[in-house]
Amino acid sequence: MSQPILVITEQLDGSFKNVSFEAISAGRMLGEKSGQLLIAAVMGTDIEGIARQAAAYGADRILVADHAGLKDGLADAYIQAAAQLVAKTDPAVVVIGATSLGKDIAARLSARLNAPLAMDCVGVRLEGDHVVATRPMYGGKVLADVSLSGSPAIVAIRPRAMEPAAAPGAGEIEMVDINLEGTNLNLVEKHMETGKIELTEADVVVSGGRGMGGEDFSLVEALAKALDGAVGASRSAVDEGWRPVSDQVGQTGKVVAPNLYIACGVSGAIQHLAGMASSRIVVAINKDPEAPIFSKCDFGIVGDLFDIVPAVTAEIEKLKG
């Protein structure tokens, strides 16, 4: 393949999301095997200062699309910018993080270009001239290898599915002019939760389920804070109105892959397990010894979470001094 590999990065408020570095590393691995140029695209407002960070993970060129119309993070504007960057570079492969925005961009690029797409991938490789992506199916029960025929092949990488690896690249920066005329969405109002760690980016996730018994998640929040982690919830807890939809972990919520996942009062419905199956270490706390979560955890504690969680939190805080 003589065409380059294009990685579309994602940043928020002037900081790259971790999945951007994972995507660049995935693109670099493909490029090393085929000798292709690796190009990283950085889109946003006032982002020239952070763009060079992409070079630390192997980007040969960095295209910077700095436009006031990208300030609000609207998918309508970002897809316009991404499409123009793809047209400029004519890549053989487009790699992007499978975040909410990334999935939107990937799907709409695929439709616009009539290009093959593999979504929510946990691995990607080259076999001859074909890109082969590995993605979970059937709620994570199987891993399927999907061969993509056509150009560009679009691959959306599941956050935290691949380790970002430092590998300095040339990192030649080029400012790119883009045209955002004709975008149809406008931001009316934005409400941001400050100081909250994004679930899909967190190293530690502590989730509460129906066993919490109500909307008081202070025990879970305290444990998550002690571990510098994020708070999640099962669908049943969200359906009860105890936690916002943005906290839901599962097949119909967010898919997470932290180093440590602690399930408090979560029975382990198959939909929930599908959302946290890629976690490195799973700890379950539940008073029901027959709860399905115990068949999927590395460490299980049978007991009352209202006694156990505070005790665990206290020990962690003691260790941290």
Buried (B, 14 or more C-beta within 10 A) or exposed (E): BEBBBBBBBBBEEEEBBBBBBBBBBBBBBBBEEBEBBBBBBBBBBEBEEBBBBBBBBBBBBBBBBBBEBBEBBBBBBBBBBBBBBBEBBEBBBBBBBBBEBBBBBBBBBBEEBEBBBBBBBBBBBBEEEEBBBBBBEEBBEEEEEBEBEBBBBBBBBBBBBBEBBEBEBEBEBEEBEBEBEEBEEEEEEEEEEEEEBBBBBBBBBBBBBBBBBEEEBEBBBBBBBBBEBBBBBBBBBBEBEBBEEBBBBBBEBBBBBBEBBBBBBBBBBBBBBBBBBBBEEBBBBBBEEEBBBBEBBEEBBBBEBBEBBBEBBEEBEEEEE
